[in-house]
Amino acid sequence: MSTLDSRSLTYVNTFGRRFGEPGEVRYRLVTAAVVCQPAIDLPFTIEVAKGKRGKQHDVNVHLEGDRLVAEPPKLSIAAGDLVLWHSVASTPGYAVQGEGEQGRFDSSSLTSETLYTHAFGVPGDFEWTDAIHGSLSGVVKVTSLDSGDPKQCREWMEALAHGTVVVIEGDRADPPEVSVLAGQTVFFAVAAAEGITITDARLVGRSAS
Amino acid sequence: MSDVIAAIDEGGANDLVQDAEGALGTLSDSGSGSLGPFTATWSASATFSGGTADLIAPNTIRLTDVRMDYTVSFSFSFDLSSIIPDFCLPQVCVDIPFIGRVCTPRICINWPTVTIPVSHSSFVKFTADFNPSVTLVGGVWKVDLVAAGVPFLQLGPAAAAIITAIGAAAALVLLPIPFIGLVLAIAVAAITAAISIAGVLGLLGPILSPFVTGLSFTVYEQSQVFEVMPAVAPDAAVNVILTAITAAVVSTDEDELVLNIDLSP
């Protein structure tokens, strides 16, 4: 599936978080169906050392048997680094939940200095909203070119490497409306928020169309 | 000398054949077969109409331009990955002021298995030689005209139309698949190229040919025993038995289909 919903991460999504303070962070991976459960089993670790590097660290999420696992399971990063979780097509929808000395974080409730990306696979107008509060919304207009036309196809392929950024601050998305080509990725970067989602408005019955 | 001799000319034969075509109704069949590299499940139906009879002694009724109207519905499933190459979205990097430079990994698409349904209705005209065949089954005499050999069906135009229909149906099925738009034209072209006109003919021929192979029109049907009422009372009704019937095309002043019937009281 490739539904626009930050509460359930799939292979067309990534979730990123910047860890600004040193200390140990432990986290787990849960399927979207069991997001709400006690925080007792946090098998994966991120050691955040002092320093300011701003480097990116990728974590691959995949199934081993019936368990979601992170690769690598233990990360050592510097304060200010970004950790980006991603998966492959066979991975079921999941969420990343963790806690450290600076508090808890949860990919299904995006807070400051987190990031959710979505590669849009089909053309259409996608109204999105915050499924928790409902005061935040925006639109992504996805169009396609003619893949049978060599010139348009070439333009299309080149465009795939370019991303579009939407910055979210409080209940404001900037820009509120973006236009992309099918296959392009939109980066929803949360500058400041107290737990929001990026969710296709149709999933929560708030679509205007 | 037969007790009854019935003869019809070519005009009469035309009427008989057209009545028989109507009485035959709709023939239908279903099964599975090869559609190029794929396996298709299909169902088909056919009706017959028209045709001009030419009586050729001693034993041939040639029907020219018989029209077979048919509908063929079929569907085939296949793993899209076997048709189109794996596709990966490239790494995407952006600069975000409060986070820094972020790059997503490449995203490789797993194409799903799809089922493409196609329905095609058309007609084809053919010419075939028929032989009269007389049978007595279950106390009923029947005179049938039975197709001799395998009539040739010109299916090339239909195959070309079906290839186009497959392309349109494939595009409809593929369109909702995420990211397919990037390779949609390639995918549709790959599917139709894999099947080809020859592939469609390979499916269509074995579906439609059985409808005309051994095709049989019943032009005369009569109980072996039937009651004849008296012309004048008080004579009793009597049963007449048809003991023998033969059918042949006879050429005298004109060509005729002749039935010779022997009776016994």
Boltz contact constraints between the chains, C-beta under 6 A:
constraints:
  - contact:
      token1: [A, 2]
      token2: [B, 178]
      max_distance: 6.0
  - contact:
      token1: [A, 14]
      token2: [B, 104]
      max_distance: 6.0
  - contact:
      token1: [A, 18]
      token2: [B, 99]
      max_distance: 6.0
  - contact:
      token1: [A, 54]
      token2: [B, 100]
      max_distance: 6.0
  - contact:
      token1: [A, 82]
      token2: [B, 99]
      max_distance: 6.0
  - contact:
      token1: [A, 86]
      token2: [B, 105]
      max_distance: 6.0
  - contact:
      token1: [A, 89]
      token2: [B, 110]
      max_distance: 6.0
  - contact:
      token1: [A, 117]
      token2: [B, 104]
      max_distance: 6.0
  - contact:
      token1: [A, 119]
      token2: [B, 89]
      max_distance: 6.0
  - contact:
      token1: [A, 119]
      token2: [B, 107]
      max_distance: 6.0
  - contact:
      token1: [A, 121]
      token2: [B, 178]
      max_distance: 6.0
  - contact:
      token1: [A, 121]
      token2: [B, 179]
      max_distance: 6.0
  - contact:
      token1: [A, 122]
      token2: [B, 178]
      max_distance: 6.0
  - contact:
      token1: [A, 144]
      token2: [B, 181]
      max_distance: 6.0
  - contact:
      token1: [A, 147]
      token2: [B, 182]
      max_distance: 6.0
  - contact:
      token1: [A, 147]
      token2: [B, 184]
      max_distance: 6.0
  - contact:
      token1: [A, 147]
      token2: [B, 185]
      max_distance: 6.0
  - contact:
      token1: [A, 148]
      token2: [B, 185]
      max_distance: 6.0
  - contact:
      token1: [A, 160]
      token2: [B, 89]
      max_distance: 6.0
  - contact:
      token1: [A, 160]
      token2: [B, 90]
      max_distance: 6.0
  - contact:
      token1: [A, 161]
      token2: [B, 90]
      max_distance: 6.0
  - contact:
      token1: [A, 161]
      token2: [B, 92]
      max_distance: 6.0
  - contact:
      token1: [A, 163]
      token2: [B, 92]
      max_distance: 6.0
  - contact:
      token1: [A, 163]
      token2: [B, 94]
      max_distance: 6.0
  - contact:
      token1: [A, 165]
      token2: [B, 94]
      max_distance: 6.0
  - contact:
      token1: [A, 182]
      token2: [B, 181]
      max_distance: 6.0
  - contact:
      token1: [A, 183]
      token2: [B, 89]
      max_distance: 6.0
  - contact:
      token1: [A, 183]
      token2: [B, 179]
      max_distance: 6.0
  - contact:
      token1: [A, 183]
      token2: [B, 182]
      max_distance: 6.0
  - contact:
      token1: [A, 185]
      token2: [B, 92]
      max_distance: 6.0
  - contact:
      token1: [A, 185]
      token2: [B, 104]
      max_distance: 6.0
  - contact:
      token1: [A, 187]
      token2: [B, 94]
      max_distance: 6.0
  - contact:
      token1: [A, 189]
      token2: [B, 96]
      max_distance: 6.0
  - contact:
      token1: [A, 191]
      token2: [B, 98]
      max_distance: 6.0
